[in-house]
Structures are given as C-alpha cells and as structure tokens.
C-alpha cells in the first residue's frame, strides 16, 4: 500500500488531480508492492530482466483535490509466462476514488518479450489475489 498527499503540482487548472497523475501514484504503489514481496526491479534489471507497462486502464470515480490524502492498494490479479496483471484501487478515507489495471510485460535488454524467470514468476503467483 502506498499513501501520499495530493500536492498543488498534481492538480490541473480546475483544482482537481490531473488524470495522468493517477498513473504516477499507481506506479509508486506497484513498485513498493513488488519490493514488499521480495521483487526488486533494479536488481532484476541488473540481471537483464525488465518489466514494462504494456497496457493501463483507469476508471476515475470521484475527483481528488489539493491537500487530500490517498491510499493506493495494488494486488496481482493474473500471472502468465511472460506477463502479469496488477489491479489498483485509489481510496480517500476508505472511499473508492479510482480503479486501474496494468499489464506488465517481461522483456530483455533489447526490448524483446521473454519468459519471466521462475523465481520472479513464483513470487507473483504466491501473492495473487486468488492464490
């Protein structure tokens, strides 16, 4: 889980959080989540294993404003051989604000898709929402 405050820089001219900034909050959440289950993206990258976001969906339910405090919760929802899906919820005071889903694809240093290393994949499987 990742908790942060909404800063002025996160908002648009109307004083609400600019939609693209939700993806920044979500990225911080998934990075922290993976670290919490023993997956260090920088360590895997040094071994030639890279994870990129191939797809992202975002459903904005309620607006956020300057000064709000939010929590982003990330879960693994699906694990395949070369990609995995993550589900994210953004809440403010336990009220659902936004939902998102991201598809993370494993690639090599040349940007070509590859199978996830077994240890990486097993850690994900152990932490899926259904597993």
Long-range contacts (C-beta under 8 A, 24 or more apart in sequence): 1-29, 1-32, 1-33, 1-71, 1-72, 1-73, 1-74, 2-28, 2-29, 2-32, 2-33, 2-71, 2-72, 2-74, 3-69, 3-70, 3-71, 3-72, 4-28, 4-69, 4-70, 4-72, 5-67, 5-68, 5-69, 5-70, 6-64, 6-65, 6-66, 6-67, 6-68, 6-69, 6-70, 7-66, 8-66, 10-64, 10-66, 11-65, 11-66, 15-65, 15-66, 16-63, 16-64, 16-65, 17-63, 17-64, 17-65, 19-58, 19-60, 22-58, 22-60, 22-90, 22-98, 22-100, 23-56, 23-58, 23-100, 25-70, 25-72, 25-90, 26-56, 26-72, 26-74, 26-88, 26-90, 26-100, 26-102, 27-53, 28-72, 29-72, 29-73, 29-74, 29-88, 30-74, 30-86, 30-88, 30-102, 30-104, 32-74, 33-74, 33-75, 33-86, 37-123, 37-124, 37-126, 37-127, 38-123, 39-120, 39-123, 39-124, 44-117, 44-120, 47-117, 48-108, 48-109, 49-106, 49-108, 49-114, 49-116, 49-117, 49-120, 50-106, 50-107, 50-108, 50-109, 51-104, 51-105, 51-106, 51-107, 52-104, 52-105, 52-107, 53-102, 53-103, 53-104, 53-105, 54-83, 54-103, 54-104, 54-105, 55-101, 55-102, 55-103, 56-100, 56-101, 56-102, 56-103, 57-100, 57-101, 57-102, 58-98, 58-99, 58-100, 59-98, 59-99, 59-100, 60-97, 60-98, 61-96, 61-97, 61-98, 61-99, 62-92, 62-95, 62-96, 62-97, 62-98, 64-90, 64-92, 64-97, 68-92, 70-97, 75-127, 75-128, 75-129, 76-124, 76-127, 76-128, 76-129, 77-101, 77-128, 77-129, 77-130, 78-128, 79-121, 79-124, 79-125, 79-128, 81-115, 81-116, 81-121, 82-106, 82-113, 82-114, 82-115, 82-116, 83-116, 84-116, 84-124, 87-129
